[in-house]
Amino acid sequence: MKDSQKKIAYMDHAAATPVKGPVLKAMLPYFDRDFANPSTVYDLGFQVKRVVEEQRAKVAELIGADPEEIIFTSSGAEANNLAIKGTIFSRFKKAKRIIVSAIEHHSVLNSARFFERLDYEVTFLPVDKYGLVDPERLKKTLDQDTALVSIMHGNNEVGTIEPIRELATVCREHGVPFHTDAVATIGSVEIDVHEMDVDLLSLSGPPLGAPKGIGALYFRKNTRLMPLIHGGIQERGRRGGTENVPGIVGLGKAAELAKSSMKKRAAHLTQLRDTLIANVLEKIPHAYLTGHRERRLPGHASFCIEAIEGEALIFMLSRNGIYVNTGSACASKALKTSPVLVALGIPAALAQGSVVFSLEETNTLDDIDHVMKHLPTVVERLRAMSPIWKNGAPVANMA
Amino acid sequence: MYTEKVMEHFASPHNVGVIENADGIGEVGNPVCGDMMTFYIKVKDGIIEDIKYQTFGCVAAIAVSSQVTDMVKGKSIAEAKALTKKAVAEALGGLPKEKMHCSNLGAEALLEAIKNYEASVSGKPVTEAKKPRRPKRHKICGNCGMKNPITANFCMGCGKGLQEK
Protein backbone atom coordinates (compact mmCIF):
# COMPACT_ATOMS: atom_id res chain seq x y z
CA MET A 1 0.00 0.00 0.00
CA LYS A 2 1.57 3.25 -1.10
CA ASP A 3 -0.95 5.42 0.69
CA SER A 4 -0.78 4.76 4.41
CA GLN A 5 -3.75 7.08 4.99
CA LYS A 6 -5.99 4.85 2.87
CA LYS A 7 -9.09 3.72 4.76
CA ILE A 8 -9.23 -0.04 5.07
CA ALA A 9 -12.52 -1.86 5.40
CA TYR A 10 -11.55 -5.52 5.74
CA MET A 11 -14.62 -7.69 5.28
CA ASP A 12 -13.23 -11.08 4.36
CA HIS A 13 -13.13 -12.63 7.83
CA ALA A 14 -14.26 -15.99 6.44
CA ALA A 15 -10.82 -16.14 4.78
CA ALA A 16 -8.67 -14.87 7.66
CA THR A 17 -8.98 -12.91 10.89
CA PRO A 18 -6.46 -11.03 13.00
CA VAL A 19 -5.51 -12.71 16.28
CA LYS A 20 -7.16 -10.86 19.18
CA GLY A 21 -4.82 -8.93 21.49
CA PRO A 22 -5.62 -10.85 24.70
CA VAL A 23 -5.34 -14.12 22.78
CA LEU A 24 -1.88 -13.31 21.47
CA LYS A 25 -0.81 -12.18 24.94
CA ALA A 26 -2.01 -15.44 26.47
CA MET A 27 -0.11 -17.45 23.87
CA LEU A 28 3.28 -15.77 24.05
CA PRO A 29 4.72 -17.45 27.19
CA TYR A 30 4.17 -20.87 25.62
CA PHE A 31 6.60 -20.20 22.80
CA ASP A 32 9.64 -19.77 25.01
CA ARG A 33 9.07 -19.65 28.77
CA ASP A 34 6.69 -22.62 29.14
CA PHE A 35 7.94 -24.64 26.21
CA ALA A 36 8.07 -28.09 27.81
CA ASN A 37 6.44 -31.12 26.25
CA PRO A 38 3.10 -31.80 27.96
CA SER A 39 3.74 -35.55 27.79
CA THR A 40 6.81 -35.40 30.06
CA VAL A 41 6.54 -36.42 33.69
CA TYR A 42 8.63 -33.73 35.38
CA ASP A 43 7.11 -30.53 36.72
CA LEU A 44 7.88 -28.34 33.67
CA GLY A 45 5.91 -30.64 31.42
CA PHE A 46 3.20 -31.41 33.87
CA GLN A 47 2.41 -27.72 34.33
CA VAL A 48 2.00 -27.31 30.59
CA LYS A 49 -0.17 -30.42 30.48
CA ARG A 50 -2.44 -28.86 33.09
CA VAL A 51 -2.74 -25.68 31.02
CA VAL A 52 -3.65 -27.71 27.93
CA GLU A 53 -6.40 -29.45 29.90
CA GLU A 54 -7.71 -26.09 31.15
CA GLN A 55 -8.05 -24.94 27.55
CA ARG A 56 -9.86 -28.14 26.65
CA ALA A 57 -12.39 -27.31 29.35
CA LYS A 58 -12.85 -23.78 28.00
CA VAL A 59 -13.48 -25.01 24.46
CA ALA A 60 -15.85 -27.66 25.78
CA GLU A 61 -17.75 -25.05 27.76
CA LEU A 62 -18.29 -22.91 24.67
CA ILE A 63 -20.28 -25.70 23.01
CA GLY A 64 -21.78 -27.36 26.11
CA ALA A 65 -19.57 -30.46 25.92
CA ASP A 66 -17.39 -32.36 28.41
CA PRO A 67 -13.64 -31.69 28.21
CA GLU A 68 -12.83 -35.29 27.30
CA GLU A 69 -15.05 -34.95 24.24
CA ILE A 70 -12.70 -32.41 22.63
CA ILE A 71 -9.78 -33.30 20.34
CA PHE A 72 -7.45 -30.49 19.31
CA THR A 73 -6.58 -30.52 15.61
CA SER A 74 -4.47 -28.40 13.26
CA SER A 75 -7.47 -26.76 11.59
CA GLY A 76 -11.17 -26.93 10.83
CA ALA A 77 -10.27 -28.90 7.72
CA GLU A 78 -8.45 -31.52 9.81
CA ALA A 79 -11.39 -31.70 12.21
CA ASN A 80 -13.69 -32.38 9.23
CA ASN A 81 -11.30 -35.00 7.85
CA LEU A 82 -11.03 -36.69 11.24
CA ALA A 83 -14.80 -36.68 11.73
CA ILE A 84 -15.52 -38.29 8.38
CA LYS A 85 -12.55 -40.58 7.83
CA GLY A 86 -12.28 -41.46 11.52
CA THR A 87 -15.93 -42.51 11.65
CA ILE A 88 -15.90 -44.45 8.39
CA PHE A 89 -12.66 -46.28 9.23
CA SER A 90 -14.00 -47.22 12.66
CA ARG A 91 -16.95 -49.04 11.13
CA PHE A 92 -15.18 -50.05 7.98
CA LYS A 93 -17.16 -52.20 5.54
CA LYS A 94 -20.22 -52.23 7.79
CA ALA A 95 -22.18 -49.59 5.88
CA LYS A 96 -21.30 -48.25 2.48
CA ARG A 97 -22.99 -44.92 2.15
CA ILE A 98 -22.11 -41.36 3.18
CA ILE A 99 -24.64 -38.53 2.96
CA VAL A 100 -23.49 -34.90 2.76
CA SER A 101 -25.22 -31.74 1.64
CA ALA A 102 -24.39 -30.28 -1.78
CA ILE A 103 -22.98 -27.10 -0.21
CA GLU A 104 -20.37 -28.50 2.18
CA HIS A 105 -16.86 -27.13 2.57
CA HIS A 106 -14.25 -28.81 0.37
CA SER A 107 -12.72 -30.56 3.37
CA VAL A 108 -16.04 -32.37 3.90
CA LEU A 109 -16.90 -32.93 0.23
CA ASN A 110 -13.49 -34.26 -0.67
CA SER A 111 -13.16 -36.39 2.48
CA ALA A 112 -16.46 -38.04 1.57
CA ARG A 113 -15.53 -38.40 -2.08
CA PHE A 114 -12.25 -40.02 -1.09
CA PHE A 115 -14.31 -43.06 -0.07
CA GLU A 116 -15.81 -43.36 -3.54
CA ARG A 117 -12.60 -45.05 -4.59
CA LEU A 118 -13.08 -47.50 -1.75
CA ASP A 119 -16.48 -48.45 -3.19
CA TYR A 120 -18.52 -46.23 -0.95
CA GLU A 121 -21.50 -44.37 -2.32
CA VAL A 122 -21.67 -40.64 -1.61
CA THR A 123 -25.08 -39.00 -1.75
CA PHE A 124 -25.29 -35.23 -2.08
CA LEU A 125 -28.44 -33.83 -0.52
CA PRO A 126 -29.80 -30.98 -2.62
CA VAL A 127 -30.67 -27.62 -1.07
CA ASP A 128 -33.50 -25.20 -1.89
CA LYS A 129 -32.91 -21.78 -3.43
CA TYR A 130 -32.05 -20.39 0.01
CA GLY A 131 -29.49 -23.10 0.65
CA LEU A 132 -31.58 -25.03 3.19
CA VAL A 133 -31.47 -28.83 3.51
CA ASP A 134 -34.90 -30.38 4.04
CA PRO A 135 -35.02 -32.84 7.02
CA GLU A 136 -37.84 -34.74 5.27
CA ARG A 137 -35.57 -35.24 2.31
CA LEU A 138 -32.86 -36.60 4.59
CA LYS A 139 -35.36 -38.98 6.17
CA LYS A 140 -36.25 -40.39 2.74
CA THR A 141 -32.59 -40.69 1.74
CA LEU A 142 -31.37 -42.41 4.91
CA ASP A 143 -31.18 -46.19 4.88
CA GLN A 144 -29.65 -49.09 6.80
CA ASP A 145 -26.56 -48.82 4.67
CA THR A 146 -25.73 -45.23 5.72
CA ALA A 147 -22.49 -44.93 7.70
CA LEU A 148 -22.46 -41.18 8.33
CA VAL A 149 -24.34 -37.97 7.61
CA SER A 150 -22.48 -34.66 7.50
CA ILE A 151 -24.29 -31.35 7.09
CA MET A 152 -22.74 -28.00 7.90
CA HIS A 153 -24.17 -25.68 10.53
CA GLY A 154 -23.62 -22.42 8.65
CA ASN A 155 -22.52 -21.89 5.06
CA ASN A 156 -19.66 -19.45 4.58
CA GLU A 157 -20.56 -18.52 1.00
CA VAL A 158 -24.28 -17.75 1.24
CA GLY A 159 -24.61 -17.41 5.02
CA THR A 160 -27.49 -19.84 5.44
CA ILE A 161 -27.86 -21.63 8.80
CA GLU A 162 -29.13 -25.20 8.49
CA PRO A 163 -31.81 -26.76 10.76
CA ILE A 164 -29.21 -28.97 12.47
CA ARG A 165 -31.40 -30.04 15.39
CA GLU A 166 -34.08 -31.42 13.02
CA LEU A 167 -31.52 -33.09 10.77
CA ALA A 168 -29.69 -34.64 13.74
CA THR A 169 -32.97 -35.97 15.15
CA VAL A 170 -33.65 -37.83 11.90
CA CYS A 171 -30.22 -39.46 12.15
CA ARG A 172 -30.65 -40.27 15.84
CA GLU A 173 -33.92 -42.08 15.05
CA HIS A 174 -32.07 -44.23 12.52
CA GLY A 175 -28.97 -44.71 14.67
CA VAL A 176 -26.71 -43.06 12.09
CA PRO A 177 -23.79 -40.87 13.32
CA PHE A 178 -24.26 -37.19 12.50
CA HIS A 179 -21.46 -34.66 11.96
CA THR A 180 -21.76 -30.92 11.54
CA ASP A 181 -19.11 -28.44 10.40
CA ALA A 182 -19.55 -25.42 12.69
CA VAL A 183 -16.52 -23.45 11.53
CA ALA A 184 -18.71 -20.67 10.12
CA THR A 185 -21.01 -20.41 13.14
CA ILE A 186 -18.64 -20.88 16.08
CA GLY A 187 -18.57 -17.80 18.28
CA SER A 188 -21.37 -15.94 16.55
CA VAL A 189 -24.24 -18.43 16.90
CA GLU A 190 -25.15 -20.17 20.18
CA ILE A 191 -24.00 -23.79 19.99
CA ASP A 192 -24.95 -26.53 22.45
CA VAL A 193 -24.03 -30.00 21.25
CA HIS A 194 -26.68 -31.64 23.46
CA GLU A 195 -29.40 -29.24 22.36
CA MET A 196 -28.35 -29.84 18.72
CA ASP A 197 -27.98 -33.57 19.39
CA VAL A 198 -24.96 -34.03 17.14
CA ASP A 199 -22.33 -36.77 17.45
CA LEU A 200 -19.46 -34.83 15.93
CA LEU A 201 -18.84 -31.11 15.48
CA SER A 202 -15.86 -29.32 13.89
CA LEU A 203 -14.65 -25.86 14.81
CA SER A 204 -11.56 -23.79 14.13
CA GLY A 205 -9.56 -20.99 15.72
CA PRO A 206 -9.63 -18.05 13.28
CA PRO A 207 -13.39 -17.29 13.51
CA LEU A 208 -12.87 -16.82 17.26
CA GLY A 209 -9.81 -14.62 16.94
CA ALA A 210 -7.34 -17.45 17.57
CA PRO A 211 -4.48 -18.00 15.11
CA LYS A 212 -4.50 -20.16 11.99
CA GLY A 213 -3.26 -23.70 12.58
CA ILE A 214 -5.58 -24.64 15.43
CA GLY A 215 -9.00 -26.29 15.43
CA ALA A 216 -10.94 -28.86 17.38
CA LEU A 217 -13.36 -31.72 16.95
CA TYR A 218 -16.12 -32.51 19.41
CA PHE A 219 -17.05 -36.19 19.50
CA ARG A 220 -19.82 -37.46 21.72
CA LYS A 221 -18.76 -39.98 24.34
CA ASN A 222 -18.84 -43.53 22.99
CA THR A 223 -18.64 -42.34 19.39
CA ARG A 224 -16.26 -44.62 17.55
CA LEU A 225 -13.42 -42.74 15.97
CA MET A 226 -10.24 -44.00 14.33
CA PRO A 227 -7.24 -41.63 14.45
CA LEU A 228 -5.88 -40.14 11.22
CA ILE A 229 -2.50 -39.33 12.73
CA HIS A 230 -1.15 -42.37 14.49
CA GLY A 231 1.45 -41.69 17.13
CA GLY A 232 1.70 -41.43 20.87
CA ILE A 233 -1.03 -41.12 23.46
CA GLN A 234 -1.64 -37.41 22.87
CA GLU A 235 -5.35 -36.53 22.74
CA ARG A 236 -6.04 -39.92 24.36
CA GLY A 237 -4.55 -41.71 21.39
CA ARG A 238 -6.90 -40.06 18.90
CA ARG A 239 -4.31 -37.73 17.40
CA GLY A 240 -0.57 -38.31 17.59
CA GLY A 241 2.02 -35.55 17.57
CA THR A 242 3.19 -33.21 20.31
CA GLU A 243 0.46 -30.68 21.12
CA ASN A 244 0.54 -27.24 19.53
CA VAL A 245 0.52 -25.67 22.98
CA PRO A 246 0.57 -21.96 21.98
CA GLY A 247 -2.24 -22.62 19.47
CA ILE A 248 -4.25 -24.53 22.05
CA VAL A 249 -3.82 -21.72 24.58
CA GLY A 250 -4.93 -19.26 21.90
CA LEU A 251 -8.01 -21.31 21.11
CA GLY A 252 -8.85 -21.67 24.81
CA LYS A 253 -8.54 -17.95 25.46
CA ALA A 254 -10.54 -17.11 22.33
CA ALA A 255 -13.28 -19.56 23.35
CA GLU A 256 -13.45 -17.96 26.79
CA LEU A 257 -13.79 -14.49 25.24
CA ALA A 258 -16.37 -15.72 22.75
CA LYS A 259 -18.47 -17.27 25.48
CA SER A 260 -18.68 -14.02 27.43
CA SER A 261 -19.22 -11.69 24.47
CA MET A 262 -21.40 -13.80 22.17
CA LYS A 263 -24.70 -11.94 22.64
CA LYS A 264 -23.20 -8.49 22.28
CA ARG A 265 -21.14 -9.59 19.31
CA ALA A 266 -24.06 -11.22 17.51
CA ALA A 267 -26.21 -8.12 18.02
CA HIS A 268 -23.49 -5.84 16.65
CA LEU A 269 -22.85 -8.06 13.63
CA THR A 270 -26.56 -8.45 12.89
CA GLN A 271 -27.00 -4.68 12.88
CA LEU A 272 -24.07 -4.19 10.48
CA ARG A 273 -25.25 -7.02 8.26
CA ASP A 274 -28.81 -5.76 8.00
CA THR A 275 -27.65 -2.21 7.25
CA LEU A 276 -25.34 -3.48 4.52
CA ILE A 277 -27.97 -5.74 2.95
CA ALA A 278 -30.63 -2.99 2.99
CA ASN A 279 -28.21 -0.47 1.48
CA VAL A 280 -26.89 -2.71 -1.29
CA LEU A 281 -30.35 -3.87 -2.36
CA GLU A 282 -31.63 -0.30 -2.34
CA LYS A 283 -28.72 1.47 -4.05
CA ILE A 284 -27.65 -1.13 -6.60
CA PRO A 285 -30.24 -2.12 -9.17
CA HIS A 286 -30.19 -5.74 -10.31
CA ALA A 287 -28.32 -6.96 -7.23
CA TYR A 288 -29.70 -10.01 -5.41
CA LEU A 289 -29.14 -11.38 -1.93
CA THR A 290 -27.93 -15.00 -1.95
CA GLY A 291 -28.85 -17.41 0.83
CA HIS A 292 -31.63 -17.06 3.40
CA ARG A 293 -32.74 -13.64 4.59
CA GLU A 294 -33.44 -14.56 8.24
CA ARG A 295 -31.74 -17.92 8.87
CA ARG A 296 -28.41 -16.29 8.29
CA LEU A 297 -24.97 -15.92 9.92
CA PRO A 298 -24.94 -12.65 11.92
CA GLY A 299 -21.95 -11.14 10.11
CA HIS A 300 -22.61 -12.43 6.62
CA ALA A 301 -23.94 -10.61 3.57
CA SER A 302 -23.64 -12.14 0.09
CA PHE A 303 -24.95 -10.96 -3.24
CA CYS A 304 -24.95 -11.61 -6.95
CA ILE A 305 -24.66 -8.47 -9.01
CA GLU A 306 -25.83 -8.75 -12.58
CA ALA A 307 -23.68 -8.05 -15.69
CA ILE A 308 -20.35 -7.84 -13.88
CA GLU A 309 -17.67 -10.35 -12.97
CA GLY A 310 -16.64 -10.95 -9.36
CA GLU A 311 -12.86 -11.01 -9.70
CA ALA A 312 -12.77 -7.64 -11.45
CA LEU A 313 -15.16 -6.33 -8.78
CA ILE A 314 -13.05 -7.42 -5.80
CA PHE A 315 -9.86 -6.08 -7.35
CA MET A 316 -11.50 -2.75 -7.98
CA LEU A 317 -12.93 -2.66 -4.45
CA SER A 318 -9.52 -3.52 -3.00
CA ARG A 319 -8.12 -0.43 -4.71
CA ASN A 320 -10.53 1.51 -2.52
CA GLY A 321 -9.45 -0.34 0.62
CA ILE A 322 -12.44 -2.70 0.65
CA TYR A 323 -11.50 -6.35 1.01
CA VAL A 324 -14.19 -8.92 0.19
CA ASN A 325 -14.54 -12.29 -1.56
CA THR A 326 -16.27 -13.82 -4.57
CA GLY A 327 -17.43 -17.23 -5.79
CA SER A 328 -16.92 -16.36 -9.45
CA ALA A 329 -15.29 -18.88 -11.77
CA CYS A 330 -12.49 -16.52 -12.78
CA ALA A 331 -11.38 -16.03 -9.19
CA SER A 332 -10.94 -19.75 -8.56
CA LYS A 333 -7.79 -21.44 -9.74
CA ALA A 334 -9.92 -24.28 -11.07
CA LEU A 335 -11.93 -21.75 -13.11
CA LYS A 336 -15.17 -23.29 -11.89
CA THR A 337 -18.17 -21.40 -10.59
CA SER A 338 -18.65 -21.98 -6.88
CA PRO A 339 -20.50 -25.31 -6.43
CA VAL A 340 -22.50 -23.68 -3.63
CA LEU A 341 -24.00 -21.06 -5.94
CA VAL A 342 -24.69 -23.75 -8.53
CA ALA A 343 -26.45 -25.89 -5.87
CA LEU A 344 -28.72 -22.95 -5.03
CA GLY A 345 -29.80 -22.89 -8.66
CA ILE A 346 -28.29 -19.50 -9.42
CA PRO A 347 -27.78 -19.12 -13.21
CA ALA A 348 -24.11 -19.46 -14.17
CA ALA A 349 -23.86 -15.97 -15.71
CA LEU A 350 -25.35 -14.33 -12.62
CA ALA A 351 -23.12 -16.38 -10.31
CA GLN A 352 -20.09 -14.68 -11.94
CA GLY A 353 -21.15 -11.49 -10.19
CA SER A 354 -20.95 -13.04 -6.71
CA VAL A 355 -19.59 -10.95 -3.85
CA VAL A 356 -19.32 -12.03 -0.20
CA PHE A 357 -18.91 -9.78 2.86
CA SER A 358 -17.97 -11.53 6.10
CA LEU A 359 -17.92 -9.09 9.01
CA GLU A 360 -16.36 -9.15 12.46
CA GLU A 361 -16.69 -7.19 15.70
CA THR A 362 -13.94 -4.87 14.52
CA ASN A 363 -16.11 -3.67 11.62
CA THR A 364 -18.19 -0.54 12.19
CA LEU A 365 -21.06 1.36 10.57
CA ASP A 366 -18.32 3.60 9.24
CA ASP A 367 -17.00 0.64 7.23
CA ILE A 368 -20.46 0.08 5.78
CA ASP A 369 -20.56 3.76 4.76
CA HIS A 370 -17.17 3.33 3.12
CA VAL A 371 -18.50 0.34 1.14
CA MET A 372 -21.60 2.24 0.09
CA LYS A 373 -19.47 5.16 -1.01
CA HIS A 374 -17.48 3.01 -3.44
CA LEU A 375 -19.50 -0.08 -4.34
CA PRO A 376 -22.17 1.68 -6.47
CA THR A 377 -19.48 3.60 -8.40
CA VAL A 378 -17.36 0.52 -9.01
CA VAL A 379 -20.38 -1.50 -10.14
CA GLU A 380 -21.44 1.30 -12.45
CA ARG A 381 -17.96 1.52 -13.91
CA LEU A 382 -17.76 -2.19 -14.64
CA ARG A 383 -21.27 -2.23 -16.06
CA ALA A 384 -20.45 0.68 -18.36
CA MET A 385 -17.81 -1.47 -20.03
CA SER A 386 -19.84 -4.67 -20.00
CA PRO A 387 -21.28 -5.94 -23.30
CA ILE A 388 -24.18 -7.55 -21.44
CA TRP A 389 -25.40 -4.31 -19.86
CA LYS A 390 -27.27 -1.77 -21.98
CA ASN A 391 -29.26 1.33 -21.08
CA GLY A 392 -29.28 0.67 -17.36
CA ALA A 393 -30.42 -2.94 -17.56
CA PRO A 394 -28.89 -6.34 -18.24
CA VAL A 395 -29.23 -7.66 -21.77
CA ALA A 396 -31.91 -10.36 -21.65
CA ASN A 397 -31.33 -14.07 -22.13
CA MET A 398 -27.80 -14.00 -20.87
CA ALA A 399 -28.44 -16.81 -18.40
CA MET B 1 -0.79 -12.69 -9.00
CA TYR B 2 -0.95 -10.06 -11.77
CA THR B 3 1.89 -7.98 -13.20
CA GLU B 4 2.06 -4.23 -12.68
CA LYS B 5 1.30 -3.70 -16.35
CA VAL B 6 -1.90 -5.75 -16.04
CA MET B 7 -2.98 -3.76 -12.99
CA GLU B 8 -2.26 -0.49 -14.80
CA HIS B 9 -4.52 -1.43 -17.69
CA PHE B 10 -7.15 -2.71 -15.29
CA ALA B 11 -7.13 0.47 -13.21
CA SER B 12 -7.52 2.72 -16.24
CA PRO B 13 -8.37 0.71 -19.33
CA HIS B 14 -7.81 2.40 -22.69
CA ASN B 15 -10.34 2.69 -25.51
CA VAL B 16 -13.36 1.34 -23.66
CA GLY B 17 -16.68 1.81 -25.37
CA VAL B 18 -18.75 1.29 -28.47
CA ILE B 19 -18.20 2.67 -31.99
CA GLU B 20 -21.52 3.58 -33.57
CA ASN B 21 -21.53 2.58 -37.26
CA ALA B 22 -18.44 0.43 -36.78
CA ASP B 23 -16.97 -1.17 -39.90
CA GLY B 24 -16.47 -4.46 -38.13
CA ILE B 25 -17.77 -6.06 -34.91
CA GLY B 26 -16.37 -9.20 -33.31
CA GLU B 27 -17.75 -11.00 -30.29
CA VAL B 28 -16.20 -13.94 -28.45
CA GLY B 29 -16.75 -15.83 -25.20
CA ASN B 30 -19.94 -15.90 -23.14
CA PRO B 31 -20.90 -14.76 -19.66
CA VAL B 32 -21.59 -18.31 -18.45
CA CYS B 33 -17.89 -19.13 -18.47
CA GLY B 34 -17.07 -15.72 -17.09
CA ASP B 35 -15.46 -13.83 -19.98
CA MET B 36 -17.01 -12.09 -22.95
CA MET B 37 -15.58 -9.45 -25.28
CA THR B 38 -17.01 -7.36 -28.08
CA PHE B 39 -14.59 -5.42 -30.31
CA TYR B 40 -15.56 -2.59 -32.68
CA ILE B 41 -13.24 -1.34 -35.45
CA LYS B 42 -13.32 1.63 -37.81
CA VAL B 43 -11.15 1.08 -40.90
CA LYS B 44 -9.88 3.61 -43.43
CA ASP B 45 -7.51 2.77 -46.33
CA GLY B 46 -6.64 -0.57 -44.77
CA ILE B 47 -5.67 1.07 -41.48
CA ILE B 48 -7.48 0.52 -38.17
CA GLU B 49 -8.35 4.12 -37.50
CA ASP B 50 -10.28 3.53 -34.33
CA ILE B 51 -10.92 0.55 -32.07
CA LYS B 52 -13.10 0.16 -28.99
CA TYR B 53 -14.36 -2.73 -26.91
CA GLN B 54 -16.70 -3.85 -24.18
CA THR B 55 -15.64 -6.59 -21.81
CA PHE B 56 -17.40 -8.65 -19.17
CA GLY B 57 -14.78 -10.53 -17.25
CA CYS B 58 -11.96 -10.66 -14.80
CA VAL B 59 -8.95 -8.42 -14.33
CA ALA B 60 -7.02 -10.33 -17.01
CA ALA B 61 -9.83 -10.06 -19.56
CA ILE B 62 -10.07 -6.30 -19.10
CA ALA B 63 -6.30 -5.77 -19.27
CA VAL B 64 -6.04 -7.97 -22.39
CA SER B 65 -8.74 -5.98 -24.18
CA SER B 66 -7.06 -2.71 -23.33
CA GLN B 67 -3.65 -4.00 -24.40
CA VAL B 68 -4.95 -5.28 -27.75
CA THR B 69 -6.42 -1.90 -28.66
CA ASP B 70 -3.11 -0.22 -27.83
CA MET B 71 -1.23 -2.67 -30.03
CA VAL B 72 -3.31 -2.35 -33.20
CA LYS B 73 -4.69 1.18 -33.21
CA GLY B 74 -3.26 2.94 -36.29
CA LYS B 75 -1.87 -0.33 -37.67
CA SER B 76 -2.78 -1.99 -40.96
CA ILE B 77 -5.30 -4.81 -41.19
CA ALA B 78 -2.48 -7.20 -42.12
CA GLU B 79 -0.49 -6.25 -39.05
CA ALA B 80 -3.55 -6.58 -36.83
CA LYS B 81 -4.29 -10.02 -38.23
CA ALA B 82 -0.80 -11.17 -37.27
CA LEU B 83 -1.37 -10.32 -33.59
CA THR B 84 -1.15 -13.45 -31.44
CA LYS B 85 -2.37 -14.30 -27.94
CA LYS B 86 1.22 -14.87 -26.98
CA ALA B 87 2.28 -11.40 -28.10
CA VAL B 88 -0.55 -9.85 -26.07
CA ALA B 89 0.39 -11.80 -22.95
CA GLU B 90 4.05 -10.88 -23.41
CA ALA B 91 3.23 -7.20 -23.80
CA LEU B 92 1.44 -7.43 -20.45
CA GLY B 93 4.51 -8.92 -18.79
CA GLY B 94 2.83 -12.32 -18.65
CA LEU B 95 -0.50 -13.66 -17.41
CA PRO B 96 -1.23 -16.31 -14.75
CA LYS B 97 -1.18 -19.74 -16.37
CA GLU B 98 -4.84 -20.50 -15.75
CA LYS B 99 -5.84 -17.21 -17.42
CA MET B 100 -3.95 -17.82 -20.67
CA HIS B 101 -6.77 -19.60 -22.45
CA CYS B 102 -10.01 -18.31 -21.03
CA SER B 103 -9.29 -14.63 -20.54
CA ASN B 104 -6.80 -14.02 -23.32
CA LEU B 105 -9.55 -13.62 -25.90
CA GLY B 106 -8.59 -10.18 -27.20
CA ALA B 107 -6.72 -11.25 -30.34
CA GLU B 108 -9.55 -13.63 -31.19
CA ALA B 109 -12.22 -10.97 -30.79
CA LEU B 110 -10.17 -8.57 -32.93
CA LEU B 111 -9.82 -11.20 -35.67
CA GLU B 112 -13.58 -11.73 -35.61
CA ALA B 113 -14.09 -7.98 -36.02
CA ILE B 114 -11.66 -7.93 -38.98
CA LYS B 115 -13.40 -10.89 -40.62
CA ASN B 116 -16.71 -9.12 -40.13
CA TYR B 117 -15.23 -6.00 -41.78
CA GLU B 118 -13.76 -7.94 -44.71
CA ALA B 119 -17.02 -9.76 -45.28
CA SER B 120 -18.94 -6.50 -45.44
CA VAL B 121 -16.39 -5.00 -47.86
CA SER B 122 -16.35 -7.96 -50.23
CA GLY B 123 -20.09 -8.45 -49.86
CA LYS B 124 -19.51 -12.14 -49.30
CA PRO B 125 -20.41 -13.98 -46.13
CA VAL B 126 -17.47 -15.10 -44.04
CA THR B 127 -16.38 -18.52 -45.18
CA GLU B 128 -14.78 -20.86 -42.77
CA ALA B 129 -11.11 -21.45 -43.38
CA LYS B 130 -10.55 -24.58 -45.43
CA LYS B 131 -9.96 -27.68 -43.42
CA PRO B 132 -6.31 -28.66 -43.50
CA ARG B 133 -5.90 -31.40 -46.07
CA ARG B 134 -5.21 -34.83 -44.77
CA PRO B 135 -1.54 -35.66 -45.12
CA LYS B 136 -0.68 -37.62 -48.22
CA ARG B 137 -0.94 -41.34 -47.73
CA HIS B 138 1.00 -42.25 -50.86
CA LYS B 139 4.33 -41.75 -52.45
CA ILE B 140 4.11 -41.22 -56.19
CA CYS B 141 7.05 -42.70 -58.05
CA GLY B 142 8.85 -40.02 -60.09
CA ASN B 143 9.89 -42.54 -62.69
CA CYS B 144 6.74 -44.47 -63.55
CA GLY B 145 3.98 -42.59 -61.68
CA MET B 146 3.01 -45.62 -59.58
CA LYS B 147 1.21 -44.97 -56.26
CA ASN B 148 3.21 -46.57 -53.48
CA PRO B 149 2.47 -46.91 -49.74
CA ILE B 150 3.91 -44.08 -47.66
CA THR B 151 6.28 -46.53 -45.94
CA ALA B 152 7.71 -47.99 -49.14
CA ASN B 153 11.43 -47.59 -49.78
CA PHE B 154 11.30 -48.85 -53.38
CA CYS B 155 8.70 -48.36 -56.10
CA MET B 156 6.47 -51.38 -56.56
CA GLY B 157 6.24 -50.70 -60.31
CA CYS B 158 9.78 -50.05 -61.47
CA GLY B 159 11.94 -50.85 -58.45
CA LYS B 160 13.54 -47.41 -58.21
CA GLY B 161 14.47 -46.06 -54.78
CA LEU B 162 11.88 -43.76 -53.17
CA GLN B 163 13.89 -42.24 -50.30
CA GLU B 164 14.56 -38.92 -51.97
CA LYS B 165 11.74 -36.43 -51.94
Chai-1 contact restraints between the chains, C-beta under 6 A:
chainA,res_idxA,chainB,res_idxB,connection_type,confidence,min_distance_angstrom,max_distance_angstrom,comment,restraint_id
A,E309,B,G34,contact,1.0,0.0,6.0,A-B,restraint_1
A,E309,B,F56,contact,1.0,0.0,6.0,A-B,restraint_2
A,E309,B,G57,contact,1.0,0.0,6.0,A-B,restraint_3
A,E309,B,C58,contact,1.0,0.0,6.0,A-B,restraint_4
A,E311,B,C58,contact,1.0,0.0,6.0,A-B,restraint_5
A,E311,B,V59,contact,1.0,0.0,6.0,A-B,restraint_6
A,A312,B,C58,contact,1.0,0.0,6.0,A-B,restraint_7
A,A312,B,V59,contact,1.0,0.0,6.0,A-B,restraint_8
A,A312,B,I62,contact,1.0,0.0,6.0,A-B,restraint_9
A,F315,B,V59,contact,1.0,0.0,6.0,A-B,restraint_10
A,A329,B,G34,contact,1.0,0.0,6.0,A-B,restraint_11
A,C330,B,G34,contact,1.0,0.0,6.0,A-B,restraint_12
A,C330,B,C58,contact,1.0,0.0,6.0,A-B,restraint_13
A,K333,B,E98,contact,1.0,0.0,6.0,A-B,restraint_14
A,L335,B,E98,contact,1.0,0.0,6.0,A-B,restraint_15
A,A348,B,V32,contact,1.0,0.0,6.0,A-B,restraint_16
A,A349,B,P31,contact,1.0,0.0,6.0,A-B,restraint_17
A,A349,B,V32,contact,1.0,0.0,6.0,A-B,restraint_18
A,Q352,B,G34,contact,1.0,0.0,6.0,A-B,restraint_19
A,M385,B,V16,contact,1.0,0.0,6.0,A-B,restraint_20
A,M385,B,Q54,contact,1.0,0.0,6.0,A-B,restraint_21
A,M385,B,T55,contact,1.0,0.0,6.0,A-B,restraint_22
A,S386,B,F56,contact,1.0,0.0,6.0,A-B,restraint_23
A,P387,B,M36,contact,1.0,0.0,6.0,A-B,restraint_24
A,P387,B,T38,contact,1.0,0.0,6.0,A-B,restraint_25
A,P387,B,Q54,contact,1.0,0.0,6.0,A-B,restraint_26
A,P387,B,F56,contact,1.0,0.0,6.0,A-B,restraint_27
A,I388,B,P31,contact,1.0,0.0,6.0,A-B,restraint_28
A,I388,B,F56,contact,1.0,0.0,6.0,A-B,restraint_29
A,M398,B,P31,contact,1.0,0.0,6.0,A-B,restraint_30
